[in-house]
Amino acid sequence: MSSVGRQQENIAEKLRGVHVLIVDDNQDLCRSIGMFLEGHDMHVDTVFHAARAREMLKSGGHDLIILDIMMQDVDGLIERAG
């Protein structure tokens, strides 16, 4: 196996079981990203509104957040700072 192949396997192993929160008002995009990540053995939550994301973040438990920075109900960069 090439070194690139070994690196990809190492990355995939490290990401296995990671809990991801996807926040985007584009529901189709959320679902597509979620399906891709789940196919790599990650746990995925998707939300389509910033208010729901805030609720989920209070409970903790997410290792990674994928956040749309230009949502209709909030600016993701400002939200992150708050």
N, C-alpha and C positions, 0 to 999 in steps of 0.2 A: 504494500500500500504506500502511496506517495505521502510526503510530509503534509501536503494540503489536505489529503483525505483524513489523516490522523488528527489534524487540527480541527477539522469539521466535526469529527466524532467527539473530540474533547469538549468542544463548545456545546454540542447537542447534549452531552452527558451533564454538563454543568447547568444547563437550562431546564432539564427534566424536573418537573414538579414545581417550577416557579409559578407563583400566583400573580397574574397580570390583570390590571384594570384598564379597560379601553374606554375612553370618554370621547365621543364624537357624535355630532348631530346627524351625520350621514349613516343611517342604519345599515345600509348595504355594505358600506366600507367596514363598519364594526363587525358585522357577521363574517365578512371575508377574512379579515385579519384574525378574528377569533378562531375560525376554522383552521387556518394555517397554523396558528400557535398550538391549538389542541392536537393537531396532527403531529406535533413535536413534543407531546406529553406535558404540555403546560396547562395549568388551571386558569380559566379565563372568565372574567365577569365583564359584561358590556353595559354601558349606560349611555343614554342619548341626551341627557340634560345635566347641566352643571350642579343643580340643586341635589339631584340624586347622587351624583359623584361625591359631593361634600358629605352626605349621609354615610355613604359606604366607607369613605376615608376615615371617618371618626371611629369606626369599629376596628380599623387597622387590618393587618393580615395580608396586604398586598406587597409584593416584592418589587414590582415594576408598574409604572403607570404610563400609558400611551395616551397623550392628551392633545386634542385638536386645539391649536392656538387661535383659531378664528371661528368660534361657534356663534350661533345666532344670539344665544342668551348670555354670553360672557366671553371676555377675551381671556384665553387660556394663560397667557403670560402674566396678566394681572392676577388671575386666580391663583396661580402658583405662588406668587409673591405674598398673597394674603393668607 
